[in-house]
Structures are given as structure tokens and as C-alpha cells.
């Protein structure tokens, strides 16, 4: 019976937390630099991934660019959420920002051909925030997630810049088949699109055009032109109670 090193999940959890802290805390970055490199190499060794030193050095060079993008994400949160009081609150208390941060870190590793570690990182933050972003997804700058619980963003999703997504949104595949592993299965969301709560958008050939608004609870399996408003209409009746009826 083959043995799997599932206890590595704990190591990855600790590594993910510390590399996240190091992005925003200069003292933490210096203090834990040796730990991060040593732990990263240990993880890759246990995953039987070669060239760990080269991967680590390349990954380190990308951290300043990741931080730059995350600063833009944080500003998008502050600009779009009336409940926010300052940027510090975004960095320290917003689960959506936390999820985006781990996504951007894991995506950088995914692009370097490291697959299991990014998935473990994304599943760690998924468990904390309820936001499931596959590290293979491509997400542009100034990305904003409001509330976030229940969001699912599939591997081949492409999201442009200044996109806003609310809780419960799914960017998924219309079919589930292993034969489709190498094809684009998830939708493309162009710049400046807003997708409200519980909307479901399915299919790799689906494009949501720039500046569109996707209303809550809609189910979309066809492309949407630029500057569109898509809504789901239902009839709600409000009437006074009759005596004796509750």
C-alpha cells in the first residue's frame, strides 16, 4: 500500500502563513527569511520536485511584484467597500483580501510548474475564508471580493482588471470530464465587470464583456456583450396579514 505524506499539510499551512506575513511586515521578512527558504525546499523535496533552489530563487524575485499587485487590490477594497475605515483594516481583517493574497502567491508557483504546493496553499485559505480560487486562474489588477463566502473560481478562469465579485459567485465549467483537462473550461471576465451574489457563469467559451453588471442569482451559459446589465426577475408579492393568519 502506497504511503502519502499527508502531514505535510501542517508544514504547508505554517509556510503559507509566514510567507503571507513576510509580504507586508519587513521585520517578519528578515526574521523568517531562512525559515521560509529551508521549509520551501523541504516541502519540494518531500513532493519529489527537482530544482528546488532555482524555483525558490525565481519565486523570491517575484514577491515585490506580487506585493505591488496586492497593494492595488487593497486600494480597490477601500474604494469599493463603504464599511472599510482605512487600508490597515483591509490588510489585517478582510478575508477576501487574504484569499487574493494567497492566490497571487500560489499562482506565481503554479506558473513555475509547481502544482501540488499551490493547491495545498489554496485549500488552506479556502478552509479559512470559504473562498475557493484555483491557483491556475488568471486574475488582473485591482481585484475586489466583497464578503466572499462561497466564491468558486475555476482553474482556467480569466479575470480582467477592476473586477468586483460578491459572495456565492461561481466561475465554473459546464462539463466535468477528465478529457477536458487541457482545454479552457471556465469563463473569461473582462475589465470593470461587477458580478453580484450567487451568480453562476459556466463554460470555457463564455466571455462577459467589459463594463457589464451581472445581477444576483443569474445562471449564464452564453457570452454577454460589453456594457450589458443581466438580471434575474422574479415576482415578489407583499400583502397584509388577515386576521388569524400568521
Secondary structure as GFF3:
##gff-version 3
##sequence-region A 1 246
A	DSSP	alpha_helix	8	24	.	.	.	ID=ss1
A	DSSP	alpha_helix	26	31	.	.	.	ID=ss2
A	DSSP	alpha_helix	33	46	.	.	.	ID=ss3
A	DSSP	alpha_helix	52	80	.	.	.	ID=ss4
A	DSSP	alpha_helix	87	93	.	.	.	ID=ss5
A	DSSP	alpha_helix	95	111	.	.	.	ID=ss6
A	DSSP	alpha_helix	116	129	.	.	.	ID=ss7
A	DSSP	beta_strand	132	133	.	.	.	ID=ss8
A	DSSP	beta_strand	138	139	.	.	.	ID=ss9
A	DSSP	beta_strand	144	146	.	.	.	ID=ss10
A	DSSP	beta_strand	152	153	.	.	.	ID=ss11
A	DSSP	beta_strand	158	159	.	.	.	ID=ss12
A	DSSP	beta_strand	164	166	.	.	.	ID=ss13
A	DSSP	beta_strand	170	172	.	.	.	ID=ss14
A	DSSP	three_ten_helix	178	180	.	.	.	ID=ss15
A	DSSP	beta_strand	188	189	.	.	.	ID=ss16
A	DSSP	beta_strand	194	195	.	.	.	ID=ss17
A	DSSP	beta_strand	200	202	.	.	.	ID=ss18
A	DSSP	beta_strand	207	208	.	.	.	ID=ss19
A	DSSP	beta_strand	213	214	.	.	.	ID=ss20
A	DSSP	beta_strand	219	220	.	.	.	ID=ss21
A	DSSP	beta_strand	229	230	.	.	.	ID=ss22
###
